[in-house]
Amino acid sequence: MKKAQKLFEYQGYLSLSVKVILMLSILNAINLHLWHIASTNIFLLFLMFAPQILKKSSKVKLPKEFELLLLIFVIITFFLGKVSSIIAPIMFGIATGFIGLAILLFLYSSNQIKKNYFLILLFSFNFSMTFGVLLEILKYYLKLLSGHSLVESIYSFTMLNLTYVLVGSAIASLMGYMYMRYHISFLTNIIRIF
C-alpha cells in the first residue's frame, strides 16, 4: 500500500519526464527519418496533453501505469534508431491498433456503441493501417517536395513497411479479441488498469 502511495507522489515527475523524452524522441526520429516513430510519438504526446485540454469538459486522468508504458515504449524506440527497420513499424502497428481499440472500448464502456467484437477489432485494425498508409503517402510527398530522387527500391521499402504495420495491427487486434472474448488474465489486468 505504501509503495502505491509513493508512486502516486511521483506521478507528476513521471508525466513530465515522459513528455520531455517524447519530445526528444520526436526530434531524434525526424533526424533519422523514422516517420512512423515520429508520428506515433507526436500522437502519444497529444494523448499526454489531452487531459489538460479536456480538463474543463471532463475529469480525464491518465493512470500512472499508462505513463510508465509510454515511457518504456518511447525509450525503446529512441534507442533502436536505424536498427529498428523491422521492429519500429511492427511496434507502430501494435501501438496504433491499441489506440483504436482503446477508443472503441472507451465508447463501449460509456454505452455509446453496442458490443460487437468484429466491428471493434475491424476498427482497431483499420485505424492502424489507415494511419500507416497516410504516413507513407506523407513521406512520399515530403520526398517530392524536398527534391529527393524517387528510385524503384523506395516502393518495395514502402510495401515492406506497410506489411510490418499490418503484422503489428493484426497482433493488436488478436490481443484485443482475446481480451474481449476470453478475458485472459494478464490482458484483463492490463486493460483494467486503464
N, CA, C and O of each residue as an XYZ file, in Angstrom:
776
protein
N       0.822     -1.192      0.000
C       0.000      0.000      0.000
C       0.866      1.255      0.000
O       0.563      2.225     -0.695
N       1.958      1.233      0.793
C       2.842      2.390      0.858
C       3.557      2.609     -0.466
O       3.799      3.747     -0.867
N       3.898      1.499     -1.152
C       4.560      1.627     -2.451
C       3.642      2.292     -3.462
O       4.087      3.123     -4.253
N       2.369      1.935     -3.443
C       1.405      2.549     -4.364
C       1.271      4.038     -4.079
O       1.196      4.842     -5.009
N       1.238      4.416     -2.795
C       1.153      5.834     -2.452
C       2.408      6.568     -2.886
O       2.335      7.714     -3.330
N       3.555      5.923     -2.762
C       4.820      6.515     -3.177
C       4.816      6.780     -4.682
O       5.291      7.822     -5.136
N       4.276      5.827     -5.456
C       4.191      6.009     -6.902
C       3.289      7.178     -7.264
O       3.595      7.936     -8.185
N       2.175      7.330     -6.545
C       1.273      8.445     -6.820
C       1.964      9.787     -6.580
O       1.689     10.762     -7.279
N       2.870      9.838     -5.584
C       3.584     11.077     -5.307
C       4.484     11.468     -6.476
O       4.665     12.654     -6.754
N       5.041     10.479     -7.152
C       5.979     10.741     -8.237
C       5.323     10.789     -9.613
O       6.024     10.907    -10.618
N       4.009     10.703     -9.683
C       3.333     10.673    -10.977
C       3.569     11.955    -11.768
O       3.715     11.899    -12.989
N       3.609     13.098    -11.108
C       3.871     14.360    -11.803
C       5.239     14.366    -12.460
O       5.387     14.815    -13.596
N       6.251     13.863    -11.738
C       7.600     13.783    -12.298
C       7.653     12.796    -13.455
O       8.310     13.045    -14.467
N       6.957     11.676    -13.298
C       6.905     10.678    -14.358
C       6.258     11.266    -15.603
O       6.751     11.076    -16.714
N       5.161     11.974    -15.418
C       4.459     12.591    -16.540
C       5.354     13.599    -17.255
O       5.412     13.615    -18.484
N       6.043     14.429    -16.499
C       6.939     15.421    -17.095
C       8.086     14.744    -17.834
O       8.445     15.161    -18.935
N       8.670     13.693    -17.232
C       9.777     13.004    -17.893
C       9.321     12.311    -19.170
O      10.059     12.294    -20.155
N       8.114     11.738    -19.173
C       7.596     11.106    -20.392
C       7.440     12.154    -21.490
O       7.802     11.904    -22.640
N       6.904     13.321    -21.147
C       6.702     14.375    -22.146
C       8.029     14.869    -22.711
O       8.142     15.084    -23.917
N       9.032     15.050    -21.856
C      10.348     15.505    -22.324
C      10.984     14.445    -23.212
O      11.527     14.763    -24.270
N      10.918     13.181    -22.785
C      11.508     12.105    -23.586
C      10.758     11.949    -24.905
O      11.373     11.674    -25.935
N       9.435     12.122    -24.887
C       8.671     12.088    -26.141
C       9.157     13.170    -27.094
O       9.340     12.907    -28.282
N       9.367     14.380    -26.593
C       9.843     15.470    -27.450
C      11.226     15.159    -28.012
O      11.480     15.397    -29.193
N      12.126     14.627    -27.176
C      13.455     14.246    -27.652
C      13.369     13.122    -28.679
O      14.090     13.130    -29.677
N      12.495     12.164    -28.433
C      12.324     11.055    -29.362
C      11.774     11.527    -30.706
O      12.175     11.023    -31.755
N      10.860     12.491    -30.673
C      10.318     13.049    -31.919
C      11.438     13.702    -32.719
O      11.557     13.471    -33.922
N      12.261     14.515    -32.059
C      13.378     15.174    -32.748
C      14.364     14.149    -33.300
O      14.841     14.293    -34.425
N      14.674     13.111    -32.516
C      15.586     12.064    -32.960
C      15.012     11.294    -34.150
O      15.728     11.011    -35.110
N      13.733     10.958    -34.088
C      13.101     10.206    -35.180
C      13.050     11.034    -36.457
O      13.256     10.500    -37.547
N      12.781     12.325    -36.339
C      12.773     13.190    -37.525
C      14.178     13.275    -38.106
O      14.348     13.225    -39.324
N      15.178     13.402    -37.254
C      16.565     13.468    -37.704
C      16.981     12.197    -38.437
O      17.726     12.258    -39.415
N      16.500     11.042    -37.965
C      16.848      9.757    -38.583
C      15.856      9.327    -39.669
O      15.975      8.235    -40.225
N      14.883     10.187    -39.966
C      13.853      9.914    -40.982
C      13.030      8.669    -40.648
O      12.669      7.902    -41.540
N      12.740      8.472    -39.376
C      11.887      7.373    -38.918
C      10.492      7.939    -38.686
O      10.096      8.214    -37.553
N       9.760      8.105    -39.775
C       8.494      8.834    -39.733
C       7.425      8.103    -38.939
O       6.576      8.739    -38.315
N       7.454      6.767    -38.953
C       6.465      6.019    -38.164
C       6.633      6.319    -36.672
O       5.659      6.557    -35.958
N       7.869      6.303    -36.227
C       8.129      6.577    -34.812
C       7.792      8.022    -34.480
O       7.174      8.302    -33.453
N       8.200      8.943    -35.354
C       7.926     10.365    -35.097
C       6.429     10.626    -35.002
O       5.971     11.306    -34.083
N       5.674     10.092    -35.942
C       4.230     10.355    -35.930
C       3.544      9.674    -34.749
O       2.626     10.239    -34.154
N       3.983      8.465    -34.407
C       3.409      7.788    -33.244
C       3.696      8.577    -31.977
O       2.819      8.740    -31.129
N       4.923      9.065    -31.849
C       5.278      9.823    -30.654
C       4.577     11.176    -30.602
O       4.256     11.658    -29.515
N       4.335     11.796    -31.749
C       3.549     13.040    -31.771
C       2.138     12.752    -31.282
O       1.580     13.512    -30.491
N       1.558     11.645    -31.757
C       0.215     11.268    -31.317
C       0.203     10.953    -29.818
O      -0.727     11.338    -29.110
N       1.236     10.253    -29.335
C       1.321      9.952    -27.908
C       1.489     11.227    -27.084
O       0.922     11.348    -25.998
N       2.271     12.176    -27.603
C       2.434     13.456    -26.907
C       1.098     14.189    -26.825
O       0.768     14.791    -25.803
N       0.338     14.128    -27.914
C      -1.007     14.715    -27.894
C      -1.869     14.035    -26.834
O      -2.601     14.700    -26.101
N      -1.781     12.698    -26.755
C      -2.545     11.972    -25.732
C      -2.124     12.372    -24.323
O      -2.952     12.434    -23.415
N      -0.836     12.642    -24.146
C      -0.355     13.045    -22.823
C      -0.904     14.416    -22.420
O      -1.170     14.664    -21.244
N      -1.073     15.309    -23.414
C      -1.594     16.642    -23.115
C      -3.119     16.701    -23.186
O      -3.715     17.705    -22.798
N      -3.747     15.648    -23.671
C      -5.212     15.643    -23.809
C      -5.947     15.888    -22.492
O      -6.935     16.622    -22.492
N      -5.511     15.306    -21.365
C      -6.241     15.589    -20.114
C      -6.264     17.075    -19.752
O      -7.276     17.576    -19.263
N      -5.154     17.781    -19.988
C      -5.141     19.211    -19.698
C      -6.070     19.971    -20.638
O      -6.708     20.947    -20.242
N      -6.140     19.512    -21.889
C      -7.013     20.159    -22.870
C      -8.474     19.904    -22.527
O      -9.308     20.804    -22.638
N      -8.787     18.674    -22.108
C     -10.168     18.282    -21.829
C     -10.596     18.519    -20.385
O     -11.713     18.172    -20.003
N      -9.716     19.107    -19.585
C      -9.980     19.249    -18.153
C     -11.285     19.983    -17.862
O     -11.985     19.644    -16.908
N     -11.617     20.975    -18.666
C     -12.820     21.759    -18.416
C     -14.089     20.955    -18.655
O     -15.071     21.123    -17.931
N     -14.082     20.081    -19.664
C     -15.308     19.359    -20.004
C     -15.436     18.000    -19.318
O     -16.547     17.495    -19.164
N     -14.330     17.406    -18.909
C     -14.401     16.101    -18.245
C     -13.211     15.935    -17.312
O     -12.226     16.669    -17.399
N     -13.320     14.966    -16.426
C     -12.240     14.704    -15.472
C     -11.449     13.489    -15.938
O     -11.593     12.396    -15.389
N     -10.616     13.686    -16.951
C      -9.811     12.617    -17.512
C      -8.441     12.651    -16.845
O      -7.809     13.704    -16.753
N      -7.991     11.494    -16.383
C      -6.662     11.396    -15.787
C      -6.020     10.109    -16.278
O      -6.590      9.026    -16.149
N      -4.815     10.243    -16.847
C      -4.113      9.059    -17.314
C      -3.545      8.302    -16.123
O      -2.928      8.905    -15.245
N      -3.746      6.985    -16.082
C      -3.175      6.217    -14.972
C      -1.651      6.191    -15.052
O      -1.075      6.304    -16.134
N      -1.014      6.044    -13.908
C       0.448      6.048    -13.861
C       1.033      4.891    -14.666
O       2.121      5.017    -15.228
N       0.319      3.762    -14.727
C       0.812      2.616    -15.494
C       0.866      2.937    -16.983
O       1.779      2.497    -17.682
N      -0.114      3.708    -17.471
C      -0.122      4.100    -18.876
C       1.082      4.983    -19.172
O       1.743      4.815    -20.197
N       1.365      5.913    -18.285
C       2.520      6.786    -18.483
C       3.819      5.986    -18.431
O       4.758      6.277    -19.172
N       3.878      4.983    -17.561
C       5.067      4.139    -17.488
C       5.240      3.334    -18.778
O       6.354      3.217    -19.288
N       4.150      2.782    -19.307
C       4.221      2.057    -20.583
C       4.650      2.982    -21.715
O       5.442      2.589    -22.571
N       4.135      4.202    -21.723
C       4.551      5.179    -22.728
C       6.045      5.457    -22.622
O       6.747      5.512    -23.631
N       6.520      5.630    -21.409
C       7.936      5.902    -21.190
C       8.790      4.758    -21.721
O       9.791      4.993    -22.398
N       8.404      3.524    -21.422
C       9.150      2.357    -21.901
C       9.132      2.298    -23.425
O      10.167      2.063    -24.049
N       7.950      2.511    -24.035
C       7.826      2.482    -25.490
C       8.712      3.544    -26.133
O       9.413      3.263    -27.105
N       8.684      4.747    -25.602
C       9.457      5.847    -26.181
C      10.949      5.594    -26.031
O      11.712      5.837    -26.966
N      11.376      5.112    -24.877
C      12.802      4.847    -24.672
C      13.283      3.747    -25.611
O      14.374      3.841    -26.174
N      12.470      2.701    -25.781
C      12.851      1.625    -26.701
C      12.990      2.161    -28.121
O      13.985      1.877    -28.789
N      12.010      2.931    -28.594
C      12.088      3.457    -29.959
C      13.193      4.498    -30.088
O      13.782      4.648    -31.158
N      13.475      5.213    -29.010
C      14.522      6.233    -29.026
C      15.890      5.601    -29.228
O      16.715      6.141    -29.964
N      16.144      4.462    -28.583
C      17.453      3.843    -28.646
C      17.603      2.825    -29.774
O      18.722      2.397    -30.058
N      16.520      2.429    -30.419
C      16.650      1.473    -31.520
C      17.238      2.123    -32.760
O      17.995      1.486    -33.493
N      16.899      3.381    -33.004
C      17.448      4.106    -34.140
C      17.180      3.401    -35.453
O      16.085      2.885    -35.676
N      18.188      3.378    -36.332
C      18.011      2.785    -37.653
C      17.975      1.260    -37.605
O      17.574      0.629    -38.582
N      18.380      0.662    -36.505
C      18.337     -0.793    -36.351
C      16.894     -1.275    -36.330
O      16.621     -2.456    -36.545
N      15.988     -0.367    -36.074
C      14.589     -0.740    -35.863
C      13.764     -0.809    -37.140
O      12.547     -0.629    -37.095
N      14.396     -1.063    -38.268
C      13.646     -1.049    -39.529
C      12.528     -2.087    -39.574
O      11.571     -1.928    -40.332
N      12.633     -3.124    -38.790
C      11.558     -4.117    -38.705
C      10.725     -3.891    -37.453
O       9.495     -3.928    -37.505
N      11.387     -3.659    -36.337
C      10.688     -3.554    -35.057
C       9.822     -2.302    -34.980
O       8.703     -2.360    -34.469
N      10.319     -1.172    -35.477
C       9.566      0.092    -35.354
C       8.210      0.046    -36.062
O       7.212      0.432    -35.453
N       8.122     -0.413    -37.332
C       6.788     -0.470    -37.947
C       5.848     -1.462    -37.262
O       4.642     -1.225    -37.194
N       6.393     -2.572    -36.754
C       5.546     -3.527    -36.034
C       5.037     -2.899    -34.743
O       3.858     -3.021    -34.412
N       5.928     -2.226    -34.010
C       5.510     -1.542    -32.785
C       4.521     -0.425    -33.103
O       3.582     -0.181    -32.345
N       4.740      0.252    -34.233
C       3.807      1.291    -34.669
C       2.428      0.686    -34.900
O       1.419      1.236    -34.457
N       2.387     -0.454    -35.598
C       1.113     -1.127    -35.854
C       0.427     -1.562    -34.573
O      -0.787     -1.419    -34.430
N       1.208     -2.095    -33.637
C       0.633     -2.515    -32.355
C       0.118     -1.306    -31.585
O      -0.993     -1.328    -31.055
N       0.928     -0.254    -31.524
C       0.539      0.936    -30.751
C      -0.712      1.594    -31.322
O      -1.638      1.912    -30.575
N      -0.751      1.802    -32.634
C      -1.931      2.449    -33.218
C      -3.138      1.516    -33.183
O      -4.274      1.977    -33.079
N      -2.899      0.204    -33.270
C      -4.004     -0.744    -33.119
C      -4.609     -0.669    -31.732
O      -5.831     -0.698    -31.579
N      -3.754     -0.572    -30.715
C      -4.253     -0.432    -29.344
C      -4.929      0.914    -29.125
O      -5.883      1.010    -28.353
N      -4.443      1.955    -29.798
C      -5.101      3.262    -29.681
C      -6.520      3.170    -30.238
O      -7.467      3.650    -29.615
N      -6.668      2.551    -31.415
C      -8.001      2.359    -31.990
C      -8.880      1.498    -31.108
O     -10.066      1.781    -30.939
N      -8.301      0.440    -30.539
C      -9.049     -0.433    -29.630
C      -9.471      0.330    -28.378
O     -10.599      0.183    -27.907
N      -8.566      1.141    -27.842
C      -8.886      1.913    -26.634
C     -10.009      2.917    -26.896
O     -10.868      3.130    -26.041
N      -9.999      3.529    -28.074
C     -11.067      4.482    -28.417
C     -12.418      3.779    -28.391
O     -13.371      4.280    -27.793
N     -12.502      2.620    -29.039
C     -13.785      1.920    -29.086
C     -14.159      1.288    -27.752
O     -15.341      1.232    -27.412
N     -13.181      0.813    -26.992
C     -13.504      0.283    -25.665
C     -14.025      1.390    -24.760
O     -14.910      1.152    -23.937
N     -13.486      2.597    -24.903
C     -13.996      3.735    -24.135
C     -15.432      4.039    -24.543
O     -16.290      4.253    -23.687
N     -15.697      4.060    -25.851
C     -17.063      4.316    -26.319
C     -18.009      3.208    -25.871
O     -19.156      3.471    -25.509
N     -17.521      1.962    -25.898
C     -18.351      0.837    -25.460
C     -18.639      0.934    -23.961
O     -19.772      0.720    -23.530
N     -17.617      1.255    -23.172
C     -17.817      1.312    -21.718
C     -18.734      2.455    -21.308
O     -19.371      2.388    -20.257
N     -18.808      3.496    -22.120
C     -19.716      4.605    -21.799
C     -21.069      4.435    -22.496
O     -21.856      5.378    -22.573
N     -21.334      3.216    -23.009
C     -22.605      2.853    -23.647
C     -22.952      3.727    -24.849
O     -24.128      3.972    -25.118
N     -21.941      4.195    -25.570
C     -22.194      4.986    -26.763
C     -22.262      4.117    -28.015
O     -22.770      4.559    -29.045
N     -21.754      2.879    -27.936
C     -21.868      1.930    -29.048
C     -22.272      0.574    -28.484
O     -22.085      0.300    -27.299
N     -22.831     -0.274    -29.355
C     -23.207     -1.628    -28.951
C     -21.992     -2.543    -29.065
O     -21.084     -2.301    -29.860
N     -21.996     -3.592    -28.260
C     -20.884     -4.537    -28.239
C     -20.923     -5.414    -29.480
O     -21.867     -6.177    -29.682
N     -19.901     -5.302    -30.304
C     -19.750     -6.130    -31.483
C     -18.252     -6.356    -31.666
O     -17.540     -5.480    -32.157
N     -17.779     -7.541    -31.266
C     -16.349     -7.825    -31.296
C     -15.747     -7.574    -32.671
O     -14.699     -6.940    -32.796
N     -16.413     -8.073    -33.691
C     -15.865     -7.970    -35.036
C     -15.680     -6.515    -35.449
O     -14.626     -6.156    -35.974
N     -16.674     -5.679    -35.225
C     -16.563     -4.274    -35.625
C     -15.515     -3.525    -34.810
O     -14.811     -2.667    -35.343
N     -15.408     -3.842    -33.525
C     -14.400     -3.191    -32.688
C     -12.998     -3.542    -33.179
O     -12.142     -2.666    -33.300
N     -12.767     -4.818    -33.460
C     -11.452     -5.244    -33.930
C     -11.174     -4.758    -35.346
O     -10.039     -4.411    -35.673
N     -12.201     -4.732    -36.183
C     -12.033     -4.220    -37.537
C     -11.655     -2.742    -37.505
O     -10.789     -2.304    -38.262
N     -12.300     -1.974    -36.633
C     -11.953     -0.562    -36.498
C     -10.517     -0.412    -36.016
O      -9.767      0.412    -36.542
N     -10.130     -1.200    -35.023
C      -8.775     -1.133    -34.483
C      -7.747     -1.430    -35.576
O      -6.763     -0.705    -35.724
N      -7.980     -2.490    -36.332
C      -7.073     -2.872    -37.412
C      -7.033     -1.793    -38.491
O      -5.954     -1.385    -38.923
N      -8.196     -1.334    -38.924
C      -8.252     -0.324    -39.984
C      -7.696      1.019    -39.537
O      -7.084      1.726    -40.337
N      -7.896      1.384    -38.280
C      -7.335      2.621    -37.742
C      -5.819      2.598    -37.883
O      -5.209      3.570    -38.328
N      -5.221      1.474    -37.495
C      -3.776      1.329    -37.558
C      -3.273      1.344    -39.000
O      -2.303      2.036    -39.310
N      -3.917      0.594    -39.873
C      -3.483      0.536    -41.267
C      -3.664      1.881    -41.972
O      -2.803      2.297    -42.747
N      -4.768      2.550    -41.709
C      -5.005      3.856    -42.330
C      -3.934      4.843    -41.904
O      -3.423      5.604    -42.725
N      -3.596      4.832    -40.635
C      -2.561      5.726    -40.137
C      -1.228      5.414    -40.822
O      -0.498      6.331    -41.199
N      -0.903      4.118    -40.985
C       0.329      3.720    -41.657
C       0.363      4.146    -43.115
O       1.387      4.633    -43.595
N      -0.749      3.968    -43.826
C      -0.816      4.366    -45.240
C      -0.690      5.883    -45.373
O       0.020      6.375    -46.250
N      -1.375      6.617    -44.508
C      -1.279      8.079    -44.561
C       0.149      8.552    -44.315
O       0.595      9.522    -44.928
N       0.861      7.883    -43.433
C       2.255      8.252    -43.198
C       3.126      7.972    -44.411
O       4.007      8.765    -44.742
N       2.885      6.853    -45.072
C       3.666      6.545    -46.271
C       3.375      7.555    -47.383
O       4.286      7.953    -48.110
N       2.125      7.968    -47.518
C       1.780      9.000    -48.510
C       2.461     10.315    -48.146
O       2.999     11.000    -49.016
N       2.437     10.665    -46.869
C       3.096     11.885    -46.410
C       4.593     11.832    -46.695
O       5.169     12.818    -47.154
N       5.229     10.687    -46.427
C       6.658     10.533    -46.720
C       6.932     10.711    -48.207
O       7.924     11.337    -48.582
N       6.072     10.172    -49.050
C       6.236     10.287    -50.499
C       6.224     11.755    -50.929
O       7.103     12.203    -51.666
N       5.218     12.496    -50.459
C       5.120     13.898    -50.863
C       6.211     14.759    -50.239
O       6.647     15.735    -50.849
N       6.650     14.420    -49.054
C       7.771     15.153    -48.461
C       9.049     14.934    -49.265
O       9.846     15.857    -49.433
N       9.244     13.714    -49.761
C      10.411     13.444    -50.604
C      10.313     14.197    -51.920
O      11.314     14.711    -52.419
N       9.113     14.265    -52.486
C       8.934     15.036    -53.718
C       9.224     16.517    -53.494
O       9.928     17.146    -54.284
N       8.681     17.064    -52.421
C       8.864     18.486    -52.129
C      10.310     18.832    -51.801
O      10.773     19.928    -52.115
N      11.019     17.912    -51.176
C      12.409     18.196    -50.815
C      13.383     17.872    -51.942
O      14.586     18.091    -51.796
N      12.886     17.357    -53.060
C      13.724     17.121    -54.225
C      14.516     15.830    -54.199
O      15.457     15.680    -54.978
N      14.167     14.895    -53.332
C      14.854     13.603    -53.328
C      14.469     12.811    -54.567
O      13.339     12.885    -55.048
N      15.431     12.056    -55.071
C      15.114     11.217    -56.221
C      14.316     10.004    -55.747
O      14.605      9.417    -54.704
N      13.320      9.651    -56.527
C      12.480      8.503    -56.185
C      12.916      7.319    -57.037
O      12.654      7.268    -58.239
N      13.579      6.376    -56.395
C      14.035      5.183    -57.096
C      13.049      4.052    -56.838
O      12.217      4.123    -55.933
N      13.159      3.023    -57.642
C      12.209      1.915    -57.556
C      12.280      1.178    -56.222
O      11.278      0.621    -55.773
N      13.440      1.167    -55.586
C      13.579      0.445    -54.313
C      12.747      1.077    -53.197
O      12.424      0.410    -52.214
N      12.396      2.363    -53.342
C      11.567      3.029    -52.328
C      10.201      2.367    -52.249
O       9.633      2.240    -51.165
N       9.673      1.945    -53.389
C       8.347      1.320    -53.395
C       8.360     -0.016    -52.662
O       7.436     -0.319    -51.907
N       9.405     -0.816    -52.882
C       9.475     -2.095    -52.165
C       9.692     -1.854    -50.669
O       9.159     -2.595    -49.843
N      10.464     -0.831    -50.314
C      10.655     -0.485    -48.903
C       9.336     -0.048    -48.274
O       9.037     -0.413    -47.137
N       8.545      0.735    -49.014
C       7.240      1.187    -48.520
C       6.309      0.002    -48.300
O       5.630     -0.078    -47.276
N       6.276     -0.915    -49.258
C       5.411     -2.089    -49.115
C       5.865     -2.966    -47.949
O       5.035     -3.538    -47.242
N       7.160     -3.071    -47.750
C       7.673     -3.842    -46.620
C       7.273     -3.181    -45.302
O       6.862     -3.865    -44.365
N       7.394     -1.853    -45.228
C       6.961     -1.131    -44.025
C       5.481     -1.353    -43.754
O       5.085     -1.608    -42.616
N       4.661     -1.255    -44.800
C       3.221     -1.453    -44.622
C       2.901     -2.890    -44.207
O       1.950     -3.124    -43.462
N       3.688     -3.844    -44.687
C       3.500     -5.235    -44.271
C       3.800     -5.394    -42.785
O       3.081     -6.095    -42.074
N       4.864     -4.742    -42.317
C       5.180     -4.794    -40.886
C       4.104     -4.108    -40.050
O       3.762     -4.583    -38.967
N       3.568     -2.993    -40.549
C       2.466     -2.324    -39.848
C       1.259     -3.260    -39.796
O       0.568     -3.330    -38.779
N       1.005     -3.978    -40.891
C      -0.093     -4.940    -40.935
C       0.098     -6.027    -39.880
O      -0.855     -6.410    -39.201
N       1.325     -6.524    -39.742
C       1.609     -7.547    -38.729
C       1.329     -6.991    -37.331
O       0.698     -7.659    -36.512
N       1.795     -5.776    -37.059
C       1.541     -5.158    -35.760
C       0.065     -4.929    -35.514
O      -0.421     -5.134    -34.402
N      -0.658     -4.504    -36.549
C      -2.105     -4.292    -36.430
C      -2.819     -5.598    -36.131
O      -3.734     -5.642    -35.309
N      -2.395     -6.660    -36.802
C      -3.008     -7.972    -36.573
C      -2.730     -8.461    -35.149
O      -3.608     -9.042    -34.511
N      -1.516     -8.229    -34.653
C      -1.182     -8.628    -33.278
C      -2.066     -7.884    -32.286
O      -2.614     -8.489    -31.365
N      -2.207     -6.562    -32.474
C      -3.041     -5.763    -31.566
C      -4.495     -6.215    -31.636
O      -5.160     -6.322    -30.606
N      -4.991     -6.480    -32.839
C      -6.381     -6.919    -32.985
C      -6.597     -8.286    -32.349
O      -7.613     -8.514    -31.693
N      -5.648     -9.194    -32.541
C      -5.749    -10.527    -31.942
C      -5.729    -10.445    -30.415
O      -6.508    -11.123    -29.745
N      -4.846     -9.623    -29.871
C      -4.803     -9.461    -28.415
C      -6.085     -8.806    -27.907
O      -6.587     -9.167    -26.842
N      -6.613     -7.849    -28.660
C      -7.881     -7.219    -28.285
C      -9.021     -8.216    -28.302
O      -9.881     -8.197    -27.420
N      -9.034     -9.096    -29.307
C     -10.072    -10.127    -29.383
C      -9.966    -11.089    -28.204
O     -10.970    -11.434    -27.582
N      -8.734    -11.523    -27.902
C      -8.551    -12.445    -26.775
C      -9.007    -11.794    -25.475
O      -9.590    -12.455    -24.615
N      -8.742    -10.503    -25.332
C      -9.182     -9.806    -24.124
C     -10.706     -9.759    -24.045
O     -11.290    -10.085    -23.011
N     -11.345     -9.352    -25.140
C     -12.801     -9.173    -25.114
C     -13.542    -10.503    -25.045
O     -14.566    -10.606    -24.369
N     -13.046    -11.504    -25.724
C     -13.773    -12.767    -25.827
C     -13.499    -13.706    -24.653
O     -14.427    -14.282    -24.085
N     -12.225    -13.858    -24.291
C     -11.852    -14.871    -23.313
C     -11.393    -14.297    -21.975
O     -11.172    -15.051    -21.027
N     -11.250    -13.011    -21.884
C     -10.814    -12.339    -20.654
C      -9.573    -13.005    -20.063
O      -9.549    -13.386    -18.893
N      -8.551    -13.136    -20.897
C      -7.280    -13.727    -20.467
C      -6.705    -12.867    -19.343
O      -6.695    -11.639    -19.429
N      -6.232    -13.521    -18.301
C      -5.918    -12.829    -17.043
C      -4.909    -11.690    -17.198
O      -5.150    -10.596    -16.689
N      -3.781    -11.919    -17.890
C      -2.801    -10.838    -17.955
C      -3.315     -9.676    -18.792
O      -3.018     -8.520    -18.490
N      -4.085     -9.965    -19.843
C      -4.677     -8.880    -20.632
C      -5.760     -8.163    -19.839
O      -5.886     -6.940    -19.911
N      -6.538     -8.927    -19.084
C      -7.587     -8.323    -18.260
C      -6.976     -7.381    -17.235
O      -7.489     -6.284    -17.014
N      -5.884     -7.803    -16.609
C      -5.221     -6.946    -15.620
C      -4.668     -5.682    -16.264
O      -4.749     -4.603    -15.678
N      -4.110     -5.804    -17.458
C      -3.576     -4.629    -18.151
C      -4.701     -3.677    -18.525
O      -4.597     -2.474    -18.288
N      -5.778     -4.202    -19.107
C      -6.892     -3.351    -19.531
C      -7.586     -2.734    -18.324
O      -8.013     -1.581    -18.379
N      -7.704     -3.488    -17.235
C      -8.373     -2.978    -16.032
C      -7.646     -1.755    -15.474
O      -8.276     -0.872    -14.893
N      -6.331     -1.699    -15.646
C      -5.550     -0.550    -15.184
C      -6.018      0.716    -15.883
O      -6.079      1.786    -15.277
N      -6.348      0.585    -17.158
C      -6.737      1.746    -17.941
C      -8.214      2.005    -17.838
O      -8.718      2.953    -18.440
